[in-house]
Amino acid sequence: MSAIQKNVEASSEQYSSTFTKGDLVLPPAKKYLVLTCMDARIDPAQAFGIDLGDAHIIRNAGASAVDALRSIVISEQLLGTTEIVLVKHTGCGMLTFKNEDAYGVVEKSLGAEAVEELKAKRFDFLPFPHLENAVEDDVKFLKASKLVPDSATISGWVYEVETGKTRRVV
């Protein structure tokens, strides 16, 4: 067992020894979801005041609405959320490369067959060159999607990893 696995096991044992929230219902109590980046410097619960059971938290590289759409549809249509809070962040890795760069790294690390798989799937890593524009673009994407109800409240934000502050963009 790796050191990480041992930590998961020990932490789970400690957490579960005082756990008292096993009776929470499946749908989020406050009927919203937060879409944010998977960046390890972001703690959505702490940064955005989310208690266990309050909201769905969807995380992916760059807080991509395109990448998260499946989860958003499930959250809204099957579990009753009505608001989307999209939060990208400063210093995001998605600002640092283009698709061609990622394809090159994959080819160098995993070989030509891996790149062929990416090409066959028309894989887009969804990088973006401008942070605020990316927030605006993702909010526009969600508002334009027929998979997101017109009644959904959608906002876009930037979390500053340097200060811990979050500011609204749209």
N, C-alpha and C positions, 0 to 999 in steps of 0.2 A: 504494500500500500504506500502511495506517495505521501510526502509531507502535506500536500494540499488536501488529499483525501482524509488523512488523519485529523487535520484541522476541521474539515467539514463534519466529520463524525463527532469530535469532541465538542465543537460549538453547538451542534444539533442537540447533543445530550444535555448541555447546560441550558440552552434556550427552552427546550421542551420541558425541563424540570419545573419551570415556573409559568409555563404557557397557560393562559386562561381564555383565549379568544377562539376556541374551537367551535363556538356556536354562531359565528358570523355567517350571514347569508351569502349566497353566491354573487348576486348582482352588487356592484359597488354602491354603497349607501348614499354617496353624494352625486351619483349619476354622471360622472365625468371621467375622461381619460386624459392622461398626459403622455404625449409622444416626445421622447427625448433621446439623446445620443447614448450609446453604450459606454462612452468614455468613463473610465474608472474614477475620474476626479469629480463626478457628479453624483450626489446622493439625493435623488428626487424626493424621498420622504422628508428629509431634513430641510432641503432647500426650498421646497414648495409647500410645506406644512401638511403632508399627507399622512394620516393615521392608517393603520391596518384596517382594511375593509372599506376605506373611503372611495378609492378610485382605481381604475386600471392604469398600470404603467407599462407602456410599450417602449422598448428600447431597441435601437439598431444603429448601425454606423451612420452618423450624420443626422439622425432623427428624420429619416426620409419618409415622407408621406406615401410615396409610391411603394416603397418596401413594406410599409406598415398597413396598407389598405386592407388586406385580408383580416388582420386583427381588429382594425377599426370597424369593419362591417360586423364581425362577430360581437364586438363590444356593444355596438349600438343596436343591432337588430335582434340579437339573442339575449343580451343582458341589460338592455335598457339605458345605456348612457346617452346623454343628450348634448354634451359639450366636449369639445376637443381643445386642449391646451398644448400647442406645439412649441417645443423649446429646443432651439439649437444653441451652440455655445462658442465663445471665443476660443481660439487655439485649436479648433477642430482639425483632425487629421484629414478630413475630406476636402479641406482648403488647400492641401499640399501636393496634390497629384492630379493627373488626368487619366482617363481610361487606358490610354496607351502605356502609361507608366506602370499601372497595375498589371496589365497583360504581360509586360516585360518581366516584372518581378515573378509572376506566376510561372512564366516559361523558364526563367533561370532556376527557380526553386523546385518546380514540379515537372518540368519538361513540356515538350511539344504537344503531347497527347492532352495534357491539362488545358493548354491554350486552345486546342481544337474543340474541346468540350465547351469552353467559354464561348467560342465563336458559334458553335452549333446552337447554343442556347441564347445567342445574342445578348450575352451577359453585360449589363451596365453596372459599374460600381457606384454610379450616381454621385460622383464628386461635384463640387461646386466652387467657383472662383471668388464669390462675394457673399459674405455671411447674411447681411440683411436682405439682399435680393433673394437668396435661397429661402429664407423664412417667408417672404412675400410670395414667392413662386409656389411653395408647398401649400400655403393657405389658399391661394387661388386654385390650385389643383384639387384640393378637398372640396372647396365651394362649387367647383364645376362638375365634380363627379356625381353621376346619377346614383352611385352607391352610398352617398352620404346625404341624408335628408336635408332639404332646404331649411328645415326648422332647427338644425343643429347650430349651436353657438360655437364659432371657431375663432381662436386668437393665436397670434404668433409672437414669440418672445426670444430674447437672447439672454442666456446665462453667462455671466462673466466669471470664468474660472479663476481669474486673478483676485477678485474681490468677494465672490459669493453672491453678488447682486444680480437680480433678474430685471430686465427692462422690456417693456412692451414695444413691439415693432409694428404690429397690425392687429 
